[in-house]
Amino acid sequence: MKYLNALRNQWIAARGWMFCTLLLAGLLIYLLQSYVQLSANMPTRLVPYDLHLMDGPVEVGASADYTDASYLTEIAIADAQLHSNWTPRNVQKQYARFQNRMTPALYAKVGNDLQARIPDLEKSERTQALFVEGTEALDDTVRVYGRLRAWHGTEQIEDESVSYRVRYSFSGGVPYVAGFSLEDK
């Protein structure tokens, strides 16, 4: 009888470890999924290029000592491409990222129009890309110009010269798009 009790105890102990292992595996899967979802939806904070040289917090803005035109220009190029580079599959993500970069005032003005365009663009076969040729920075405004090419399927339907004017306002040291317009030729 002692042998059967010892075997029974080992069976119960093994089931307990199996249950704990399955419970921890389920918890691990849940945490990994939530971390992946959190990292996909996390807003990005732009860091000044020379942050490692500073002794304390760095203010980034049009009037800050450490903001230069090249930093704002790189941000403007990225913002113009968020607006202009898309395919039917990623147009919603691109526009959402662009809207995340807007000030609340600009979002209130043009955010709904961008959202309204998304279903039509997702159903179309149009793909477009902005090829940046140059930039000009003036205080808190950057002019980004280049060629905007569009394709319908595999056939190129547009190839035109465009110029965007991107104006920034700074909140908490972070530049946000306060104005975005297509310049007339």
N, C-alpha and C positions, 0 to 999 in steps of 0.2 A: 504494500500500500504506500510505503514511503516513496517508492520509485514513481508511482502514478502521481502523487502530490507534487513531487519535484518536477515532473514533466508538465503538469498543469500550471505550475507557477512560471515555468519558462515560457509557456505558450501565452500566458497573460502578459508577461513582461515584454515579449516580442510584439504583441498587438499594441501595447502602449507605445513602444518606440515607433512602430509603423504609423500610428495615429499622429504622434508628435511630428514625425518627418513629413507626412502629408500636410499637416496644418502649417508647418513652417514653409514648405514649398509653395503652398497657396498664398501665404502672406508675402513671400518673396516675389511671386509673379505679380501680385497686386501692386506692390511698391515699385517694381520696375515699370509697369504700365503707367502708373501715376507720374513717375519721374520723366518718362518719355513724353507724356502729354504736357506736363508742366514746362519742360524745356522747349517744346514746340511752340508754346503760347507765351513764352517769356519775352517781354520787351527788351530791346537791346539798348544799353546805355553807351553812348560814344565817349571814348576816353581820349584826352589830348595826347598827341604823339610824344610829348616830352614829360609825361607824368612821372616817370622814374627819376627825373632830375630835380623835381620839386620837393620841398621840405614838408609841405602841408597840402591842404585842399587847393585845387586849381579852379579858378573861375574861367569858363569858356564862354565868350560872348563877343559881340562886335566891339565892345569897349574894353574888353579884358586885355591885360598886358601880354598874354601868352597865345592869343588867337591870331593866326596868320591867314592870309588869303588862300594858301594851298590847302589848309585843313578844311575850310569852308567849301572850297572848290570840289574836293573829293566827295564831300557829303552831297553837294548839289548834283554831281554826276550820278551818284547812286540813287538819289531821289528821282531824277529825270528818267533813269532807266527803270525804276520801279513803276513809273507811270507808263512808259512806252514799250517796254520789252515784255511780251506775253504771248501765250498760245491759248487756244480754247480750254486746255486742261488746267492751266495755272493762272488764268486771268483773275479768278476770285482771290487767290492768295496774294498775287502781286498788288491788286488794288487794296486789299486789306492792309498789307504792309505799308503802302503809300498813305492810306488814311491814318494809320497809327503814327505817322510822322507829322501829321497836320496839327496846327493849333486848333483849339475848340471853335474859334470863330470861323476859320476856313472850313473846318469839317461841317459846321452848321450850314455854310453857304453852298458847298459843292459835294458834300459827302453823299447825300441822297441821290444826286444825279449820277455819280459814279456807281452806286449800288444798283440803280435802275438799268444801267447799261450792261451789267454782268450777264444776265440770262441770254440776251441777244448775242453777245460775244461768245458765250460758251456753245451756243448752237451753231455758230458760223464756223467756217473753215479758215478764217483769217488768222494769220500769225504776223506779228510785227516786231521789229527790232530797231533800236536807235544806235547808230554808229557815231560816237562822239568824235568830232574833229577838233574842237577847241573850247576854251572857256575864257570868260572875263569876269573878274571879281571887283565889285565896287561896294565897300563898306559891308552892309548886311545883305546885299543882293548879288547873285551870280547869274551870269548869262551863259547858258550851255547851248552850243550849236553843233549840228552834225547832219547826217543823212538818216532819214526815217524810211526804212524799207518795209514793205508789206507783201505778204504772199497769200494767195487763196489756194490752198492745197500745196502744190509744188510750183505753181505759176506765179512769178513776181508781178504784182499789179500796181505797185507804187514804189517810187524812188524819188523822194523830194528832199530838198534842203529845209530844215526846221531850226528854229531857235526858241529855246525856253528861257524865261526869266523867272528865277526862283528867289523869293525873298524870305529871310529867316527872322524869327524872333526867338529870344533866349529865355528859357524858364529853368531855374535851378541849374544854370550852367550848361543846359542841353539845347542845341539849336533845333527848332521846330519849323516846319514850312508854314509861313504866314501868308504867302502869296505865290501862286504858280500860274503862269500864263504863257500862251504861245504868241510870240511876237509876229507882227505883220511884216511882210517882206518889203 
